[in-house]
């Protein structure tokens, strides 16, 4: 397997790690929070997947902006 775009590969790897971390961390945080509270309730631990999604969107935006900037500098101002 040959990696053509190293930057894109790194970005996708980071996004995959964020998704996996979110999937693993959310149930653990829910169980822990319920044990601490002593009853079932809904708190900030349910927002962990949304936080992961926001991180991915921020990373994608930064990547797209850098690619757009790189394309603009190669082809001149348009």
N, CA, C and O atoms as a GROMACS GRO file, in nm:
protein
  312
    1UNK      N    1   0.084  -0.118   0.000
    1UNK     CA    2   0.000   0.000   0.000
    1UNK      C    3   0.088   0.124   0.000
    1UNK      O    4   0.178   0.139   0.083
    2UNK      N    5   0.062   0.210  -0.094
    2UNK     CA    6   0.139   0.333  -0.102
    2UNK      C    7   0.052   0.451  -0.061
    2UNK      O    8  -0.061   0.466  -0.108
    3UNK      N    9   0.104   0.532   0.028
    3UNK     CA   10   0.030   0.650   0.074
    3UNK      C   11   0.064   0.765  -0.017
    3UNK      O   12   0.179   0.808  -0.026
    4UNK      N   13  -0.038   0.817  -0.084
    4UNK     CA   14  -0.016   0.926  -0.178
    4UNK      C   15  -0.018   1.062  -0.108
    4UNK      O   16   0.063   1.149  -0.140
    5UNK      N   17  -0.109   1.079  -0.014
    5UNK     CA   18  -0.122   1.206   0.055
    5UNK      C   19  -0.101   1.180   0.204
    5UNK      O   20  -0.194   1.139   0.274
    6UNK      N   21   0.020   1.204   0.251
    6UNK     CA   22   0.057   1.172   0.388
    6UNK      C   23  -0.024   1.253   0.489
    6UNK      O   24  -0.066   1.201   0.592
    7UNK      N   25  -0.048   1.379   0.459
    7UNK     CA   26  -0.123   1.466   0.549
    7UNK      C   27  -0.266   1.415   0.566
    7UNK      O   28  -0.318   1.412   0.677
    8UNK      N   29  -0.329   1.376   0.456
    8UNK     CA   30  -0.465   1.324   0.461
    8UNK      C   31  -0.471   1.193   0.539
    8UNK      O   32  -0.566   1.168   0.613
    9UNK      N   33  -0.370   1.108   0.522
    9UNK     CA   34  -0.362   0.982   0.594
    9UNK      C   35  -0.354   1.006   0.744
    9UNK      O   36  -0.420   0.938   0.822
   10UNK      N   37  -0.272   1.102   0.785
   10UNK     CA   38  -0.257   1.134   0.927
   10UNK      C   39  -0.389   1.188   0.983
   10UNK      O   40  -0.430   1.150   1.092
   11UNK      N   41  -0.455   1.275   0.907
   11UNK     CA   42  -0.583   1.331   0.950
   11UNK      C   43  -0.686   1.220   0.969
   11UNK      O   44  -0.756   1.217   1.070
   12UNK      N   45  -0.695   1.129   0.874
   12UNK     CA   46  -0.792   1.019   0.883
   12UNK      C   47  -0.759   0.927   1.001
   12UNK      O   48  -0.850   0.876   1.067
   13UNK      N   49  -0.631   0.905   1.027
   13UNK     CA   50  -0.591   0.823   1.141
   13UNK      C   51  -0.633   0.889   1.272
   13UNK      O   52  -0.685   0.822   1.361
   14UNK      N   53  -0.611   1.019   1.285
   14UNK     CA   54  -0.650   1.092   1.405
   14UNK      C   55  -0.802   1.087   1.423
   14UNK      O   56  -0.850   1.068   1.534
   15UNK      N   57  -0.876   1.104   1.314
   15UNK     CA   58  -1.022   1.098   1.323
   15UNK      C   59  -1.070   0.960   1.365
   15UNK      O   60  -1.164   0.948   1.443
   16UNK      N   61  -1.006   0.856   1.315
   16UNK     CA   62  -1.041   0.720   1.354
   16UNK      C   63  -1.015   0.699   1.503
   16UNK      O   64  -1.095   0.637   1.572
   17UNK      N   65  -0.902   0.750   1.551
   17UNK     CA   66  -0.871   0.739   1.694
   17UNK      C   67  -0.972   0.814   1.780
   17UNK      O   68  -1.009   0.767   1.887
   18UNK      N   69  -1.016   0.930   1.734
   18UNK     CA   70  -1.117   1.006   1.808
   18UNK      C   71  -1.248   0.928   1.815
   18UNK      O   72  -1.311   0.923   1.920
   19UNK      N   73  -1.288   0.867   1.704
   19UNK     CA   74  -1.412   0.789   1.702
   19UNK      C   75  -1.402   0.669   1.795
   19UNK      O   76  -1.493   0.643   1.873
   20UNK      N   77  -1.290   0.597   1.788
   20UNK     CA   78  -1.273   0.481   1.875
   20UNK      C   79  -1.269   0.520   2.022
   20UNK      O   80  -1.328   0.452   2.107
   21UNK      N   81  -1.200   0.629   2.054
   21UNK     CA   82  -1.192   0.678   2.191
   21UNK      C   83  -1.331   0.717   2.242
   21UNK      O   84  -1.366   0.687   2.356
   22UNK      N   85  -1.407   0.782   2.158
   22UNK     CA   86  -1.543   0.822   2.195
   22UNK      C   87  -1.631   0.700   2.222
   22UNK      O   88  -1.706   0.697   2.320
   23UNK      N   89  -1.620   0.600   2.135
   23UNK     CA   90  -1.700   0.478   2.152
   23UNK      C   91  -1.664   0.406   2.280
   23UNK      O   92  -1.751   0.352   2.348
   24UNK      N   93  -1.537   0.403   2.314
   24UNK     CA   94  -1.492   0.335   2.436
   24UNK      C   95  -1.520   0.418   2.561
   24UNK      O   96  -1.562   0.363   2.663
   25UNK      N   97  -1.497   0.546   2.554
   25UNK     CA   98  -1.506   0.633   2.672
   25UNK      C   99  -1.650   0.660   2.717
   25UNK      O  100  -1.675   0.673   2.837
   26UNK      N  101  -1.744   0.670   2.625
   26UNK     CA  102  -1.881   0.706   2.661
   26UNK      C  103  -1.946   0.607   2.757
   26UNK      O  104  -1.995   0.650   2.862
   27UNK      N  105  -1.949   0.477   2.729
   27UNK     CA  106  -2.012   0.386   2.825
   27UNK      C  107  -1.940   0.383   2.961
   27UNK      O  108  -2.003   0.369   3.065
   28UNK      N  109  -1.808   0.395   2.957
   28UNK     CA  110  -1.732   0.396   3.082
   28UNK      C  111  -1.771   0.517   3.166
   28UNK      O  112  -1.790   0.506   3.287
   29UNK      N  113  -1.781   0.633   3.102
   29UNK     CA  114  -1.818   0.756   3.173
   29UNK      C  115  -1.960   0.748   3.226
   29UNK      O  116  -1.987   0.796   3.337
   30UNK      N  117  -2.052   0.689   3.151
   30UNK     CA  118  -2.191   0.676   3.196
   30UNK      C  119  -2.199   0.587   3.319
   30UNK      O  120  -2.265   0.621   3.417
   31UNK      N  121  -2.132   0.473   3.314
   31UNK     CA  122  -2.133   0.380   3.428
   31UNK      C  123  -2.071   0.446   3.551
   31UNK      O  124  -2.125   0.438   3.661
   32UNK      N  125  -1.958   0.513   3.531
   32UNK     CA  126  -1.890   0.580   3.642
   32UNK      C  127  -1.978   0.689   3.704
   32UNK      O  128  -1.990   0.697   3.826
   33UNK      N  129  -2.039   0.773   3.620
   33UNK     CA  130  -2.123   0.881   3.671
   33UNK      C  131  -2.244   0.826   3.747
   33UNK      O  132  -2.283   0.881   3.850
   34UNK      N  133  -2.303   0.720   3.697
   34UNK     CA  134  -2.418   0.660   3.767
   34UNK      C  135  -2.378   0.601   3.901
   34UNK      O  136  -2.454   0.610   3.997
   35UNK      N  137  -2.259   0.542   3.910
   35UNK     CA  138  -2.212   0.489   4.039
   35UNK      C  139  -2.187   0.603   4.138
   35UNK      O  140  -2.221   0.591   4.256
   36UNK      N  141  -2.128   0.712   4.092
   36UNK     CA  142  -2.100   0.825   4.179
   36UNK      C  143  -2.230   0.887   4.230
   36UNK      O  144  -2.243   0.920   4.348
   37UNK      N  145  -2.327   0.903   4.139
   37UNK     CA  146  -2.455   0.965   4.176
   37UNK      C  147  -2.540   0.873   4.263
   37UNK      O  148  -2.614   0.919   4.350
   38UNK      N  149  -2.528   0.744   4.240
   38UNK     CA  150  -2.609   0.649   4.314
   38UNK      C  151  -2.743   0.620   4.248
   38UNK      O  152  -2.822   0.542   4.300
   39UNK      N  153  -2.768   0.680   4.135
   39UNK     CA  154  -2.892   0.656   4.061
   39UNK      C  155  -2.867   0.688   3.914
   39UNK      O  156  -2.767   0.750   3.879
   40UNK      N  157  -2.959   0.646   3.830
   40UNK     CA  158  -2.947   0.673   3.686
   40UNK      C  159  -2.991   0.815   3.658
   40UNK      O  160  -3.100   0.857   3.695
   41UNK      N  161  -2.905   0.889   3.591
   41UNK     CA  162  -2.937   1.026   3.553
   41UNK      C  163  -2.863   1.057   3.423
   41UNK      O  164  -2.776   0.982   3.380
   42UNK      N  165  -2.900   1.167   3.362
   42UNK     CA  166  -2.838   1.207   3.236
   42UNK      C  167  -2.764   1.338   3.257
   42UNK      O  168  -2.824   1.440   3.291
   43UNK      N  169  -2.634   1.332   3.235
   43UNK     CA  170  -2.552   1.451   3.255
   43UNK      C  171  -2.458   1.472   3.137
   43UNK      O  172  -2.485   1.428   3.025
   44UNK      N  173  -2.348   1.538   3.164
   44UNK     CA  174  -2.252   1.573   3.060
   44UNK      C  175  -2.183   1.456   2.995
   44UNK      O  176  -2.128   1.470   2.886
   45UNK      N  177  -2.184   1.341   3.060
   45UNK     CA  178  -2.118   1.224   3.001
   45UNK      C  179  -2.186   1.180   2.872
   45UNK      O  180  -2.125   1.112   2.790
   46UNK      N  181  -2.311   1.217   2.853
   46UNK     CA  182  -2.383   1.185   2.729
   46UNK      C  183  -2.341   1.275   2.614
   46UNK      O  184  -2.377   1.249   2.499
   47UNK      N  185  -2.266   1.381   2.643
   47UNK     CA  186  -2.223   1.474   2.539
   47UNK      C  187  -2.085   1.438   2.481
   47UNK      O  188  -2.037   1.507   2.391
   48UNK      N  189  -2.023   1.334   2.531
   48UNK     CA  190  -1.890   1.294   2.481
   48UNK      C  191  -1.892   1.266   2.330
   48UNK      O  192  -1.801   1.311   2.261
   49UNK      N  193  -1.992   1.194   2.276
   49UNK     CA  194  -1.994   1.174   2.130
   49UNK      C  195  -2.006   1.304   2.052
   49UNK      O  196  -1.947   1.319   1.945
   50UNK      N  197  -2.083   1.398   2.104
   50UNK     CA  198  -2.097   1.527   2.036
   50UNK      C  199  -1.964   1.602   2.038
   50UNK      O  200  -1.927   1.665   1.939
   51UNK      N  201  -1.894   1.596   2.151
   51UNK     CA  202  -1.762   1.658   2.160
   51UNK      C  203  -1.666   1.596   2.058
   51UNK      O  204  -1.589   1.668   1.994
   52UNK      N  205  -1.670   1.463   2.042
   52UNK     CA  206  -1.587   1.396   1.943
   52UNK      C  207  -1.621   1.440   1.802
   52UNK      O  208  -1.531   1.462   1.720
   53UNK      N  209  -1.749   1.455   1.772
   53UNK     CA  210  -1.792   1.501   1.641
   53UNK      C  211  -1.744   1.643   1.614
   53UNK      O  212  -1.699   1.674   1.504
   54UNK      N  213  -1.753   1.729   1.714
   54UNK     CA  214  -1.706   1.866   1.699
   54UNK      C  215  -1.556   1.868   1.672
   54UNK      O  216  -1.509   1.945   1.587
   55UNK      N  217  -1.479   1.785   1.741
   55UNK     CA  218  -1.335   1.776   1.716
   55UNK      C  219  -1.306   1.734   1.572
   55UNK      O  220  -1.219   1.791   1.507
   56UNK      N  221  -1.379   1.635   1.523
   56UNK     CA  222  -1.360   1.588   1.386
   56UNK      C  223  -1.393   1.699   1.286
   56UNK      O  224  -1.321   1.718   1.188
   57UNK      N  225  -1.502   1.771   1.310
   57UNK     CA  226  -1.539   1.880   1.219
   57UNK      C  227  -1.435   1.991   1.218
   57UNK      O  228  -1.407   2.048   1.113
   58UNK      N  229  -1.378   2.022   1.334
   58UNK     CA  230  -1.273   2.124   1.341
   58UNK      C  231  -1.150   2.079   1.264
   58UNK      O  232  -1.091   2.157   1.188
   59UNK      N  233  -1.110   1.953   1.282
   59UNK     CA  234  -0.993   1.900   1.211
   59UNK      C  235  -1.017   1.902   1.060
   59UNK      O  236  -0.928   1.942   0.984
   60UNK      N  237  -1.136   1.860   1.016
   60UNK     CA  238  -1.168   1.862   0.873
   60UNK      C  239  -1.164   2.003   0.815
   60UNK      O  240  -1.114   2.024   0.705
   61UNK      N  241  -1.218   2.099   0.890
   61UNK     CA  242  -1.218   2.238   0.843
   61UNK      C  243  -1.077   2.291   0.827
   61UNK      O  244  -1.045   2.355   0.728
   62UNK      N  245  -0.992   2.264   0.925
   62UNK     CA  246  -0.853   2.309   0.918
   62UNK      C  247  -0.783   2.244   0.799
   62UNK      O  248  -0.709   2.310   0.727
   63UNK      N  249  -0.807   2.114   0.779
   63UNK     CA  250  -0.745   2.044   0.666
   63UNK      C  251  -0.792   2.102   0.533
   63UNK      O  252  -0.710   2.127   0.444
   64UNK      N  253  -0.921   2.125   0.518
   64UNK     CA  254  -0.974   2.180   0.393
   64UNK      C  255  -0.920   2.320   0.366
   64UNK      O  256  -0.888   2.353   0.252
   65UNK      N  257  -0.910   2.401   0.470
   65UNK     CA  258  -0.857   2.536   0.453
   65UNK      C  259  -0.710   2.532   0.412
   65UNK      O  260  -0.667   2.612   0.328
   66UNK      N  261  -0.633   2.442   0.469
   66UNK     CA  262  -0.492   2.433   0.432
   66UNK      C  263  -0.475   2.383   0.289
   66UNK      O  264  -0.386   2.428   0.217
   67UNK      N  265  -0.562   2.290   0.247
   67UNK     CA  266  -0.557   2.241   0.109
   67UNK      C  267  -0.598   2.351   0.012
   67UNK      O  268  -0.539   2.364  -0.096
   68UNK      N  269  -0.698   2.429   0.049
   68UNK     CA  270  -0.742   2.538  -0.036
   68UNK      C  271  -0.633   2.644  -0.049
   68UNK      O  272  -0.610   2.698  -0.157
   69UNK      N  273  -0.568   2.673   0.061
   69UNK     CA  274  -0.460   2.771   0.061
   69UNK      C  275  -0.343   2.721  -0.025
   69UNK      O  276  -0.282   2.797  -0.100
   70UNK      N  277  -0.313   2.591  -0.011
   70UNK     CA  278  -0.204   2.531  -0.089
   70UNK      C  279  -0.236   2.534  -0.238
   70UNK      O  280  -0.149   2.562  -0.320
   71UNK      N  281  -0.360   2.505  -0.273
   71UNK     CA  282  -0.401   2.506  -0.414
   71UNK      C  283  -0.399   2.646  -0.471
   71UNK      O  284  -0.366   2.665  -0.588
   72UNK      N  285  -0.433   2.745  -0.391
   72UNK     CA  286  -0.432   2.883  -0.435
   72UNK      C  287  -0.290   2.930  -0.462
   72UNK      O  288  -0.266   3.001  -0.560
   73UNK      N  289  -0.196   2.891  -0.376
   73UNK     CA  290  -0.059   2.937  -0.395
   73UNK      C  291   0.008   2.869  -0.515
   73UNK      O  292   0.096   2.928  -0.576
   74UNK      N  293  -0.032   2.746  -0.549
   74UNK     CA  294   0.025   2.678  -0.664
   74UNK      C  295  -0.025   2.736  -0.796
   74UNK      O  296   0.051   2.749  -0.892
   75UNK      N  297  -0.152   2.770  -0.800
   75UNK     CA  298  -0.212   2.817  -0.925
   75UNK      C  299  -0.223   2.967  -0.935
   75UNK      O  300  -0.284   3.018  -1.029
   76UNK      N  301  -0.168   3.036  -0.841
   76UNK     CA  302  -0.177   3.182  -0.843
   76UNK      C  303  -0.310   3.230  -0.790
   76UNK      O  304  -0.396   3.149  -0.754
   77UNK      N  305  -0.327   3.359  -0.784
   77UNK     CA  306  -0.451   3.416  -0.733
   77UNK      C  307  -0.562   3.403  -0.836
   77UNK      O  308  -0.542   3.432  -0.955
   78UNK      N  309  -0.678   3.360  -0.791
   78UNK     CA  310  -0.795   3.347  -0.879
   78UNK      C  311  -0.911   3.416  -0.820
   78UNK      O  312  -1.019   3.417  -0.878
   0.00000   0.00000   0.00000
